[in-house]
């Protein structure tokens, strides 16, 4: 069927939809009864959509958490996270499509990180508006966003998103298109197979470089580590569609899921280290980014340690700065501990050449700590044996970071 005729038929179908405008809440922490209210929310997005009281035109507000894949079916609902893609994710299920926005009209999807599995698609839609999302493909994932062959009333849109790790980043179909705008498509085999405005690409794709788009490095904090905040020199800053709404600072829209924030840091140090028995001050450091899915290491290290000594990393989910055993305890209880580490360094007479090193992304990916989830803020500190110091030990200063996609 020709696309114009198909859309005319679609308009006729959806004219019977009610103009409901109810708001329903979803939280992974919900317990029965699941009523969709703020105090008794639904537990899953699919549960909210399936409820007979949820109608086309309604809004689903999704609180931070990790949610299962879903399909909207024929309900044109507005699905928005309350706190954005850094704390709200959708993971693949049995279906090869993680998110299916299948209504012929009215599907808005905003503020999520969506993962596409091997051979699968992160998001597919008919008349869908996807915005402020991060779409990440696991190895051998096929599509970031794919316009369904059944077009719906309008073309789909992908706005202020980041799409990476797919064979095809954003793709249209034979009958209708999806328009990508103000988005970063980078790290895909083919970034684009559709119309685009004011986007930044890595490898462009089938249509060459669209007008008003750039083929440049987007200059984000740690692309391989999945920290997609813009660096100060990013070409994405103030480079979005001039007709788009302004950024929160009143400047022209930036390209990507996050407006540039000059105050953003991937991690910071705090608290005070205890000087060791050789007069050296242990110093905690980090390299790369803590990530839920990146294969890149996130090295936590501590220099100025006494050589050839054992120690460990202590971490938790709240900061502290309490005097303790001649130094400071910088992580609030309850805390977790790494396995025993060795500082290495020079052999022979002890000196301060020792360094503790730990890839914390291995800890995250191991899945043994259920609290190491997307958006979780982590606080950590190194402890080491120091036989001639007070209490026979020393502690470093501390570091705080947030688990990225």
Secondary structure as the mmCIF struct_conf table of DSSP 4:
data_model
#
loop_
_struct_conf.conf_type_id
_struct_conf.id
_struct_conf.beg_label_comp_id
_struct_conf.beg_label_asym_id
_struct_conf.beg_label_seq_id
_struct_conf.end_label_comp_id
_struct_conf.end_label_asym_id
_struct_conf.end_label_seq_id
HELX_RH_AL_P HELX_RH_AL_P1 UNK A 3 UNK A 14
TURN_TY1_P TURN_TY1_P1 UNK A 15 UNK A 16
BEND BEND1 UNK A 17 UNK A 17
STRN STRN1 UNK A 23 UNK A 26
TURN_TY1_P TURN_TY1_P2 UNK A 28 UNK A 29
BEND BEND2 UNK A 32 UNK A 33
BEND BEND3 UNK A 36 UNK A 40
STRN STRN2 UNK A 42 UNK A 42
BEND BEND4 UNK A 43 UNK A 44
HELX_RH_AL_P HELX_RH_AL_P2 UNK A 45 UNK A 50
BEND BEND5 UNK A 51 UNK A 51
TURN_TY1_P TURN_TY1_P3 UNK A 52 UNK A 53
TURN_TY1_P TURN_TY1_P4 UNK A 56 UNK A 57
STRN STRN3 UNK A 59 UNK A 62
BEND BEND6 UNK A 64 UNK A 64
STRN STRN4 UNK A 65 UNK A 68
STRN STRN5 UNK A 70 UNK A 71
TURN_TY1_P TURN_TY1_P5 UNK A 73 UNK A 74
STRN STRN6 UNK A 78 UNK A 81
BEND BEND7 UNK A 82 UNK A 83
TURN_TY1_P TURN_TY1_P6 UNK A 85 UNK A 87
STRN STRN7 UNK A 88 UNK A 91
BEND BEND8 UNK A 94 UNK A 96
STRN STRN8 UNK A 97 UNK A 101
BEND BEND9 UNK A 103 UNK A 105
STRN STRN9 UNK A 107 UNK A 110
BEND BEND10 UNK A 111 UNK A 111
STRN STRN10 UNK A 113 UNK A 116
TURN_TY1_P TURN_TY1_P7 UNK A 118 UNK A 119
STRN STRN11 UNK A 121 UNK A 125
BEND BEND11 UNK A 126 UNK A 127
STRN STRN12 UNK A 128 UNK A 131
BEND BEND12 UNK A 132 UNK A 132
STRN STRN13 UNK A 134 UNK A 147
BEND BEND13 UNK A 149 UNK A 150
BEND BEND14 UNK A 153 UNK A 154
STRN STRN14 UNK A 156 UNK A 159
BEND BEND15 UNK A 160 UNK A 160
STRN STRN15 UNK A 162 UNK A 171
BEND BEND16 UNK A 174 UNK A 175
STRN STRN16 UNK A 178 UNK A 181
BEND BEND17 UNK A 182 UNK A 182
STRN STRN17 UNK A 184 UNK A 185
BEND BEND18 UNK A 187 UNK A 189
STRN STRN18 UNK A 190 UNK A 193
BEND BEND19 UNK A 194 UNK A 194
STRN STRN19 UNK A 195 UNK A 197
BEND BEND20 UNK A 198 UNK A 198
STRN STRN20 UNK A 200 UNK A 201
BEND BEND21 UNK A 202 UNK A 203
STRN STRN21 UNK A 205 UNK A 205
TURN_TY1_P TURN_TY1_P8 UNK A 206 UNK A 207
TURN_TY1_P TURN_TY1_P9 UNK A 211 UNK A 212
STRN STRN22 UNK A 214 UNK A 215
BEND BEND22 UNK A 216 UNK A 216
STRN STRN23 UNK A 220 UNK A 222
TURN_TY1_P TURN_TY1_P10 UNK A 223 UNK A 226
STRN STRN24 UNK A 227 UNK A 230
HELX_LH_PP_P HELX_LH_PP_P1 UNK A 231 UNK A 231
TURN_TY1_P TURN_TY1_P11 UNK A 232 UNK A 233
TURN_TY1_P TURN_TY1_P12 UNK A 235 UNK A 238
BEND BEND23 UNK A 240 UNK A 240
TURN_TY1_P TURN_TY1_P13 UNK A 242 UNK A 243
BEND BEND24 UNK A 244 UNK A 244
HELX_LH_PP_P HELX_LH_PP_P2 UNK A 245 UNK A 247
TURN_TY1_P TURN_TY1_P14 UNK A 248 UNK A 249
BEND BEND25 UNK A 250 UNK A 251
HELX_LH_PP_P HELX_LH_PP_P3 UNK A 252 UNK A 254
BEND BEND26 UNK A 255 UNK A 258
TURN_TY1_P TURN_TY1_P15 UNK A 262 UNK A 263
BEND BEND27 UNK A 266 UNK A 266
STRN STRN25 UNK A 267 UNK A 270
BEND BEND28 UNK A 271 UNK A 271
HELX_LH_PP_P HELX_LH_PP_P4 UNK A 273 UNK A 274
STRN STRN26 UNK A 275 UNK A 275
TURN_TY1_P TURN_TY1_P16 UNK A 277 UNK A 278
BEND BEND29 UNK A 279 UNK A 279
STRN STRN27 UNK A 281 UNK A 281
STRN STRN28 UNK A 283 UNK A 287
BEND BEND30 UNK A 288 UNK A 288
STRN STRN29 UNK A 291 UNK A 291
BEND BEND31 UNK A 292 UNK A 293
BEND BEND32 UNK A 296 UNK A 296
STRN STRN30 UNK A 299 UNK A 305
HELX_LH_PP_P HELX_LH_PP_P5 UNK A 306 UNK A 306
TURN_TY1_P TURN_TY1_P17 UNK A 307 UNK A 308
STRN STRN31 UNK A 310 UNK A 316
BEND BEND33 UNK A 317 UNK A 318
STRN STRN32 UNK A 319 UNK A 324
TURN_TY1_P TURN_TY1_P18 UNK A 325 UNK A 326
STRN STRN33 UNK A 327 UNK A 331
HELX_LH_PP_P HELX_LH_PP_P6 UNK A 332 UNK A 332
BEND BEND34 UNK A 333 UNK A 334
STRN STRN34 UNK A 336 UNK A 337
STRN STRN35 UNK A 341 UNK A 342
BEND BEND35 UNK A 347 UNK A 349
BEND BEND36 UNK A 352 UNK A 352
STRN STRN36 UNK A 354 UNK A 359
HELX_RH_AL_P HELX_RH_AL_P3 UNK A 360 UNK A 366
TURN_TY1_P TURN_TY1_P19 UNK A 370 UNK A 371
TURN_TY1_P TURN_TY1_P20 UNK A 374 UNK A 375
STRN STRN37 UNK A 377 UNK A 385
TURN_TY1_P TURN_TY1_P21 UNK A 387 UNK A 388
BEND BEND37 UNK A 389 UNK A 389
HELX_RH_3T_P HELX_RH_3T_P1 UNK A 390 UNK A 392
STRN STRN38 UNK A 393 UNK A 402
STRN STRN39 UNK A 404 UNK A 404
#
